Amino acid sequence: QVQLVESGGGLVQAGGSLRLSCAASGIIFSINTMGWYRQAPGKQRELVATITSGGSTDYADSVRGRFTISRDNAKNTVYLQMNSLKPEDTAVYYCNAGISLYGDAWGQGTLVTVSS
């Protein structure tokens, strides 16, 4: 079974920065698109950013210019650099990966809390 483990969440003041990491482990041939999603209290889960195996990225309008998604294929890891954080960014952040010959994999989430 493929497992995704997120790390880097925590409490930060508005205007601060955090860097989230998500490492995939298990039997992995290759990883296709990876992404980050988030779910705020009382709201539906939403897409934050994605990155393809070739490095093409896409961002939600609400985070574009503040967040940067990247990946290290040698480490099977995806990152989310979050700058200029706002209280509205408070949510549980989940990583996602499309694993070749396996299917879709999800992490269990890491909590990001931004205080005003």
N, C-alpha and C positions, 0 to 999 in steps of 0.2 A: 504494500500500500504506500502511496505517495503522501507525504505529510508536508504541510506548509506551516511554519512557525514565525509569527510576527514578533518584533521587539522594537523598543524605542519610544513607546508611548509614555505619557506622563502628564504632569501638571506644568503649565507654562503661562506666563503673563501675556496679555495682548501685546502684539508687536514682536514677540519672541519667535524662536525657531525650534524645530524638532526635526530629527531625521529618523524615519521609520525604515526598518529592514524586514525582509521576509525571505527566509531560506527554505528551499525545497529539498527534501531528502527522500530516499527510497530508490527503487529501480526506475531510472529516468533515461530514456533514449535522447530526447530533446524536448525543449520547452518552446512553445509557440508564443502567442500573445500573453503578456502578463499585465495585471492591472491592480488598481486600488479602488475600493469602494468604501463608503462610510454610511453609517446609520445614526442619526441623531435621535434623542428621546422623542417618542411620539411621531416619528416620521418614517417614511419608507427608505429602504436602502437605495443609494444613488451612486452612480459612477463618478469617480474623481479623476482618474487618469489611466491611460493604457499605453503600453509600449510593445511593438511587434518584435519579432526575432531579429529583424533588420534594423531596429532602432527608431522606427517611426513612432511619434508620440501624438496623443490626443488628450485634451483636458476639458473638464467642465468649465463653463464660463465663469463660475464663481471662484475658481482657483487659478485660472490662467494668469501668468505673470508673477504669481506668488509661490506656486508649487512646481517642483521639477521631478519627473520620474526618470529613473535610470535602471540599468541592469548590469550584472556581472555574470556572464554566461559560464565562466569557469567555476564560479561558486554557486551557480543555480540560485541566484539571489536578485531580488528586485528591491529598489529603494524609493523612498518618497521624501525628498527634501522639502520641508514646509517652512516658509519664511513669512514674515509679517502676519502672523497668526491673529485671527479674530475670534471673539467669543462664539460666533456663528459656526466656526470650524469644530466646535466641541462635538465629538461623536466617537463611536467605536469604529475603527478602521480595519477593514478586511482586505487581505491580499488574495488574488486569484491568478491561476495559471492554467493554460491549456497544455496538457502533457501529451506528447505524441504517443500513440498506441496505448493510451490509458483513459484520457478524458479530462474533464474539468476538475480542478482541485481548489479547495478553499482553506484559508487559515481560520483560526478560531477568533481572531480579532484582538486588537490592542486599543485601549482607551486613551484618547487624547482629550484633555480638559484645558480649555483656554479661559483664564480668568480676566475679568475686566478691571 
